[in-house]
Amino acid sequence: MGLTKQYLRYVASAVFGLIGSQKGNIVFVTLRGEKGRYVAVPACEHVFIWDLRKGEKILILQGLKQEVTCLCPSPDGLHLAVGYEDGSIRIFSLLSGEGNVTFNGHKAAITSLKYDQLGGRLASGSKDTDTIVWDVINESGLYRLKGHKDAVTQALFLREKNLLVTSGKDTLVKWWDLDTQHCFKTMVGHRTEVWGLVLVSEEKRLITGSSDSELRAWDITYLQEMEDSEEPEPKKSRGSSPGTQDTPEPEDGAPETDETAEDRILRCRKAGSIMREGRDRVVNLAVDRTGRILACHGTDSVLEVFCILSKAEVQKKMDKKMKKARKKAKLNSSKGEEEDLDVNVKTTLQDEIQRVTNIKTSAKIKSFDLIHLPQGELKAVFLLQNNLVESYSLSPSAPAPQPVRTSRITLGAHRSDVRTLSFSSDNIAILSAAADSVKIWNRATLQCIRTMTCEYALCSFFVPGDRQVVIGTKRGFVTGGADKAVKFWDFELVKDENSTQKRLSVKQTRTLQLDEDVLCVSFSPNQKLLAVSLLDCTVKIFYVDTLKFFLSLYGHKLPVICMDISHDGALIATGSADRNVKIWGLDFGDCHKSLFAHDDSVMYLRFVPKSHLFFTAGKDRKIKQWDADKFEHIQTLEGHHQEIWCLAVSPSGDYVVSSSHDKSLRLWERTREPLILEEEREMQREAEYEESVAREDQPVVPGETQGDNYFTGKKTIETVKAAERIMEAVELYREETAKMKEHKAICKAAGKEVPLPINPILMAYGNISPSAYVLEIFKGIKSSELEESLLVLPFSYVPDVLKLFNEFIQLGSDIELLCRCLFFLLRIHFGQITSNQMLVPVIEKLKETTISKVSQVRDVIGFNMAGLEYLKRECEAKSEVMFFADATSHLEEKKRKRKKREKLILTYT
């Protein structure tokens, strides 16, 4: 048996050349107590934290494989919720940069994330049309809300009510009662997709943005507040109060109000529309945390900023309008015109929502975020579609506010896709070129050390000596192009007209005219042969010295896009748009092997120096390594999230750098870890099995139909493994219990104590009992995966688990965890448990012990709460200062009641 050939593994080393990716949104975050200075930006699978003042990257929140699609900071500023393409959510700590909490419940990309006011709950919307509310503190899901027929675009908690409002691409806005977890109201006043919504004016008004140029405003009336106030209908006065609204014209076929017979919590009435300057759809609609500044943008580069006036400001504005109207009426009456002096001025929506200014950015806006600083300054940060972050500031209270650009993060990235890469001869420098610039990077530090402007670059290389680079563009330096010619160039030193020094230049020496357009060319390392790929799907081989035809390589079904010749000139590998790679011999032009390489076009191909190994890059977002001698696929490098355009291999073969449509440059490093093909294939089969397990249908709970899942979790390989650990623990408990019975029988028969062998697993856990080992397994399961693991658990293990739960609860250990597991098992296996006569005494005992132990825990918590309240009152009495957040809430409540009393007095008088 021959020796197995070993290869060295390439692993991902770094991601650079990226400021922000396009699928997620930019948000302000609070670090080191500073607001408005730091922003979080999605960067493929990672999240970058940038310092706007210094233009530096200060923190990287490491992701796994999936691309980031949504960001949301917590209200306390300590955490950042990150949604991913596969539907998972991770909560990162901004202090440590670690993500310890993971939620898996959605089947498609996360489109919306929003915390409630206290940060204890998180609502997530997804392309799978579901909305899930998560308990961040308990690290578990609360409930899944189904109702939308298309992707959810936004979800908002109400501050004072336990309600949630969501919008979707199905043109609907839905209101959810979180006490009963059902949709109690659906607003159908839109004719196109609803892309965003915000709550303003103390949550008494809802503003929505859709696929037209209107921002629709809806007045919200809470029925409970109407019943509590029992206010009489106020008399109409000559001057309209700020609360009165103009009656808008209804949309074509759309109801003016969304009132139905089912209204029992609130009513919505359309208050009017605000016309945007942009004619395209609303991409993002947001307000700052004070609720005073409203901003939106479309698919262009303009952000429209509006100011929501307070009641006092509106009243002041209406007084001025009334004064003008009365003055005009008096003037008309003095001219002899009969004019009724009873002037009635109505408050319009434009009086309450006032346009401030427009912010024009340097490129199209992908997302933005606002923050209102204590000094009254409004700060807006933008993630642009050309891999750029810009920050602007303005003063909304100024008479004519002008936005000023305060910072711009540009240095570490190209504005467009990188189409060519090269390594210097010493492996230290990396060249990348795009449509407008050439950048030179230090491979060790990944810092950009040179930036030069150029036209659209398609190919490049370092000139020997690494002091100059040559860039091939669409209109400049060309080796082979659409003019059906291959041109040969030589380097020469020419005298500069403006100085005495000489500079490097090129001159054309020869031209090879061909019958078809040239797609790419490649020299053999010994400079004897020239390979030319033509538009007729063939590759022609010519002698360099005489330009005579040597070989024709034909067999591809589509044109050859990339090719390379091995270091010894023996092999040429060609990659085509037909997704195949062919390996040819350069001695006779025979095809050694045709390999199905990628699931889409093969975009780039390069041999590793001094070997017959080569890399290919494809539009399927993968880089693959191949052995051209044994025709083996060695490994796949995954990491890019869009089409890969090009790659370069360092002269030593230790590094590979690649570029993609996701704007990122990725560096791959060769390690000393051996790679054995059989083990690699086994790992691939295991990964495919895990994916297939995760794709299997969810277990059907009695009472539900297939596909209807109202639990918040979803089946993943982690939940399956957790269920397997529970099953193994229960089986070990059964075996050890049987062994202990046998041991007792043996000791009784022998009349003496016989030593019992200890299970090594129990010994590793500190020589614990089998039942305690089961409890340790339950405690080791992540809180967010607990319900789904129990859902996968077969019923044959449930009776033993219930008996163990009874034993644990009697001991008073981990009451909260055990009750959570117990209630979930009773919920999903209710029919089988109640029909099993053997479990009736177990359930009776559980009923007694659970009620008593839970009462004890409740009493302890109540005692602790009473103690804390007592300490709070003692501290307040000493310092005469109210603690915690209720001090502000009490003050606001007193003000609100005082204003209501004053309003009633004025109405009756």
Secondary structure, DSSP 4 states (H G I P E B T S, - for coil): -PPPP-EEEEEEEEEES-S--SSS--EEEEETTEEEEEEEEEETTEEEEEETTTTEEEEEE---SSPEEEEEE-TTSSEEEEEETTSEEEEEETTT--EEEEEE--SS-EEEEEE-TTSSEEEEEETTS-EEEEETTTTEEEEEE---SS-EEEEEE-SSSSEEEEEETTS-EEEEETTTTEEEEEE---SS-EEEEEEETTTTEEEEEESSSEEEEEEEEEHHHHHHH-PPPPPP-SBPPTT----PPPPTT--SB---TT-SSEEEEEEEEEE-S--S---EEEE-TTS-EEEEE-SSSEEEEEEE--HHHHHHHHHHHHHHHHHHHHHHHHTT--------BPPPHHHHEEEEEEEE-SS-EEEEEEEE-TTS-EEEEEEETTTEEEEEEE-TTSSS---EEEEEE-TTS-SS---EEEE-TTS-EEEEE-SSEEEEEETTT--EEEEEE-S-EEEEEEPTTSS-EEEEESSSB-SB-TTSEEEEEEEEEEE-TTSSSEEEEEEEEEEEE-SS-EEEEEE-TTSSEEEEEETTS-EEEEETTT--EEEEE---SS-EEEEEE-TTSSEEEEEETTSEEEEEETTT--EEEEEE--SS-EEEEEEPTTSSEEEEEETTSEEEEEETTTTEEEEEEE--SS-EEEEEE-TTSSEEEEEETTS-EEEEEEEEEEE-HHHHHHHHHHHHHHHHHHHSPPPPPTT--TT---SS----HHHHHHHHHHHHHHHHHHHHHHHHHHHHHHHHHHTSPPPPPPPHHHHHTTS--HHHHHHHHHHHS-GGGHHHHHHHS-GGGHHHHHHHHHHHHHHT-SHHHHHHHHHHHHHHTHHHHHT-GGGHHHHHHHHHHHHHHHHHHHHHHHHHHHHHHHHHHHHHHHH----STHHHHHHHHHHHHHHHHHHHHHHH-
